Amino acid sequence: MSHPIKTLHELSSEARHVLYERLGVSNTVRFFNQFEAGEGNYTEERDATCGGASVDEIADMIQKSEASRHVG
């Protein structure tokens, strides 16, 4: 069985309708609020926090931090 491909607008509209019916308006609004756009510049903040460290270096920092929290 073949289903026609919906436009993004059609898909979004149907998804909102399903959520409204299943969750109610207030819970649907609460659900969508978790996806609102953030603020700031993630790339600049990441670079300032990580100082250009590689993924392996960051993983090592996390492991050391976790280990130090469990030592005492």
C-alpha positions in Angstrom: 0.0 0.0 0.0 1.4 3.4 -1.0 0.8 6.6 0.9 1.4 9.9 -0.7 4.2 12.0 0.8 2.8 14.9 2.7 4.3 18.4 2.7 6.1 19.5 5.9 3.2 21.9 6.5 0.6 19.1 6.1 2.6 16.8 8.4 3.0 19.5 11.1 -0.6 20.3 11.0 -1.7 16.7 11.3 0.8 16.1 14.2 -0.5 19.1 16.1 -4.1 17.9 15.6 -3.2 14.4 16.9 -1.4 15.9 19.9 -4.4 18.2 20.7 -6.8 15.3 20.5 -4.6 13.0 22.6 -3.0 15.4 25.1 -5.3 18.3 25.2 -4.4 21.9 24.3 -2.5 22.8 27.5 -0.3 19.7 27.5 0.4 20.1 23.8 1.5 23.7 24.4 3.7 22.5 27.3 5.2 19.8 25.0 6.0 22.4 22.2 7.5 24.8 24.7 10.4 22.5 25.4 11.5 23.0 21.8 11.7 26.8 21.8 15.0 28.3 20.5 17.7 29.0 23.0 19.8 32.0 23.4 23.5 32.7 22.9 26.1 31.2 20.6 26.7 27.5 21.4 29.9 27.3 19.4 31.5 30.3 21.1 30.4 29.0 24.5 31.6 25.5 23.8 35.0 26.8 22.6 35.3 29.0 25.7 34.4 26.1 28.0 36.5 23.4 26.3 39.4 25.5 25.2 39.7 23.7 21.8 40.1 20.3 23.5 39.5 17.2 21.4 36.6 14.9 22.1 39.0 12.4 23.7 40.4 15.1 25.9 36.9 16.2 27.0 35.9 12.6 27.7 39.1 12.3 29.9 38.2 15.5 31.7 34.7 14.2 32.4 36.0 10.8 33.6 38.4 12.5 36.0 35.7 14.8 37.3 33.3 11.9 37.9 36.1 9.9 39.6 36.9 12.8 41.9 33.3 13.2 43.0 33.1 9.5 44.0 36.4 9.5 46.0 35.5 10.9 49.4 
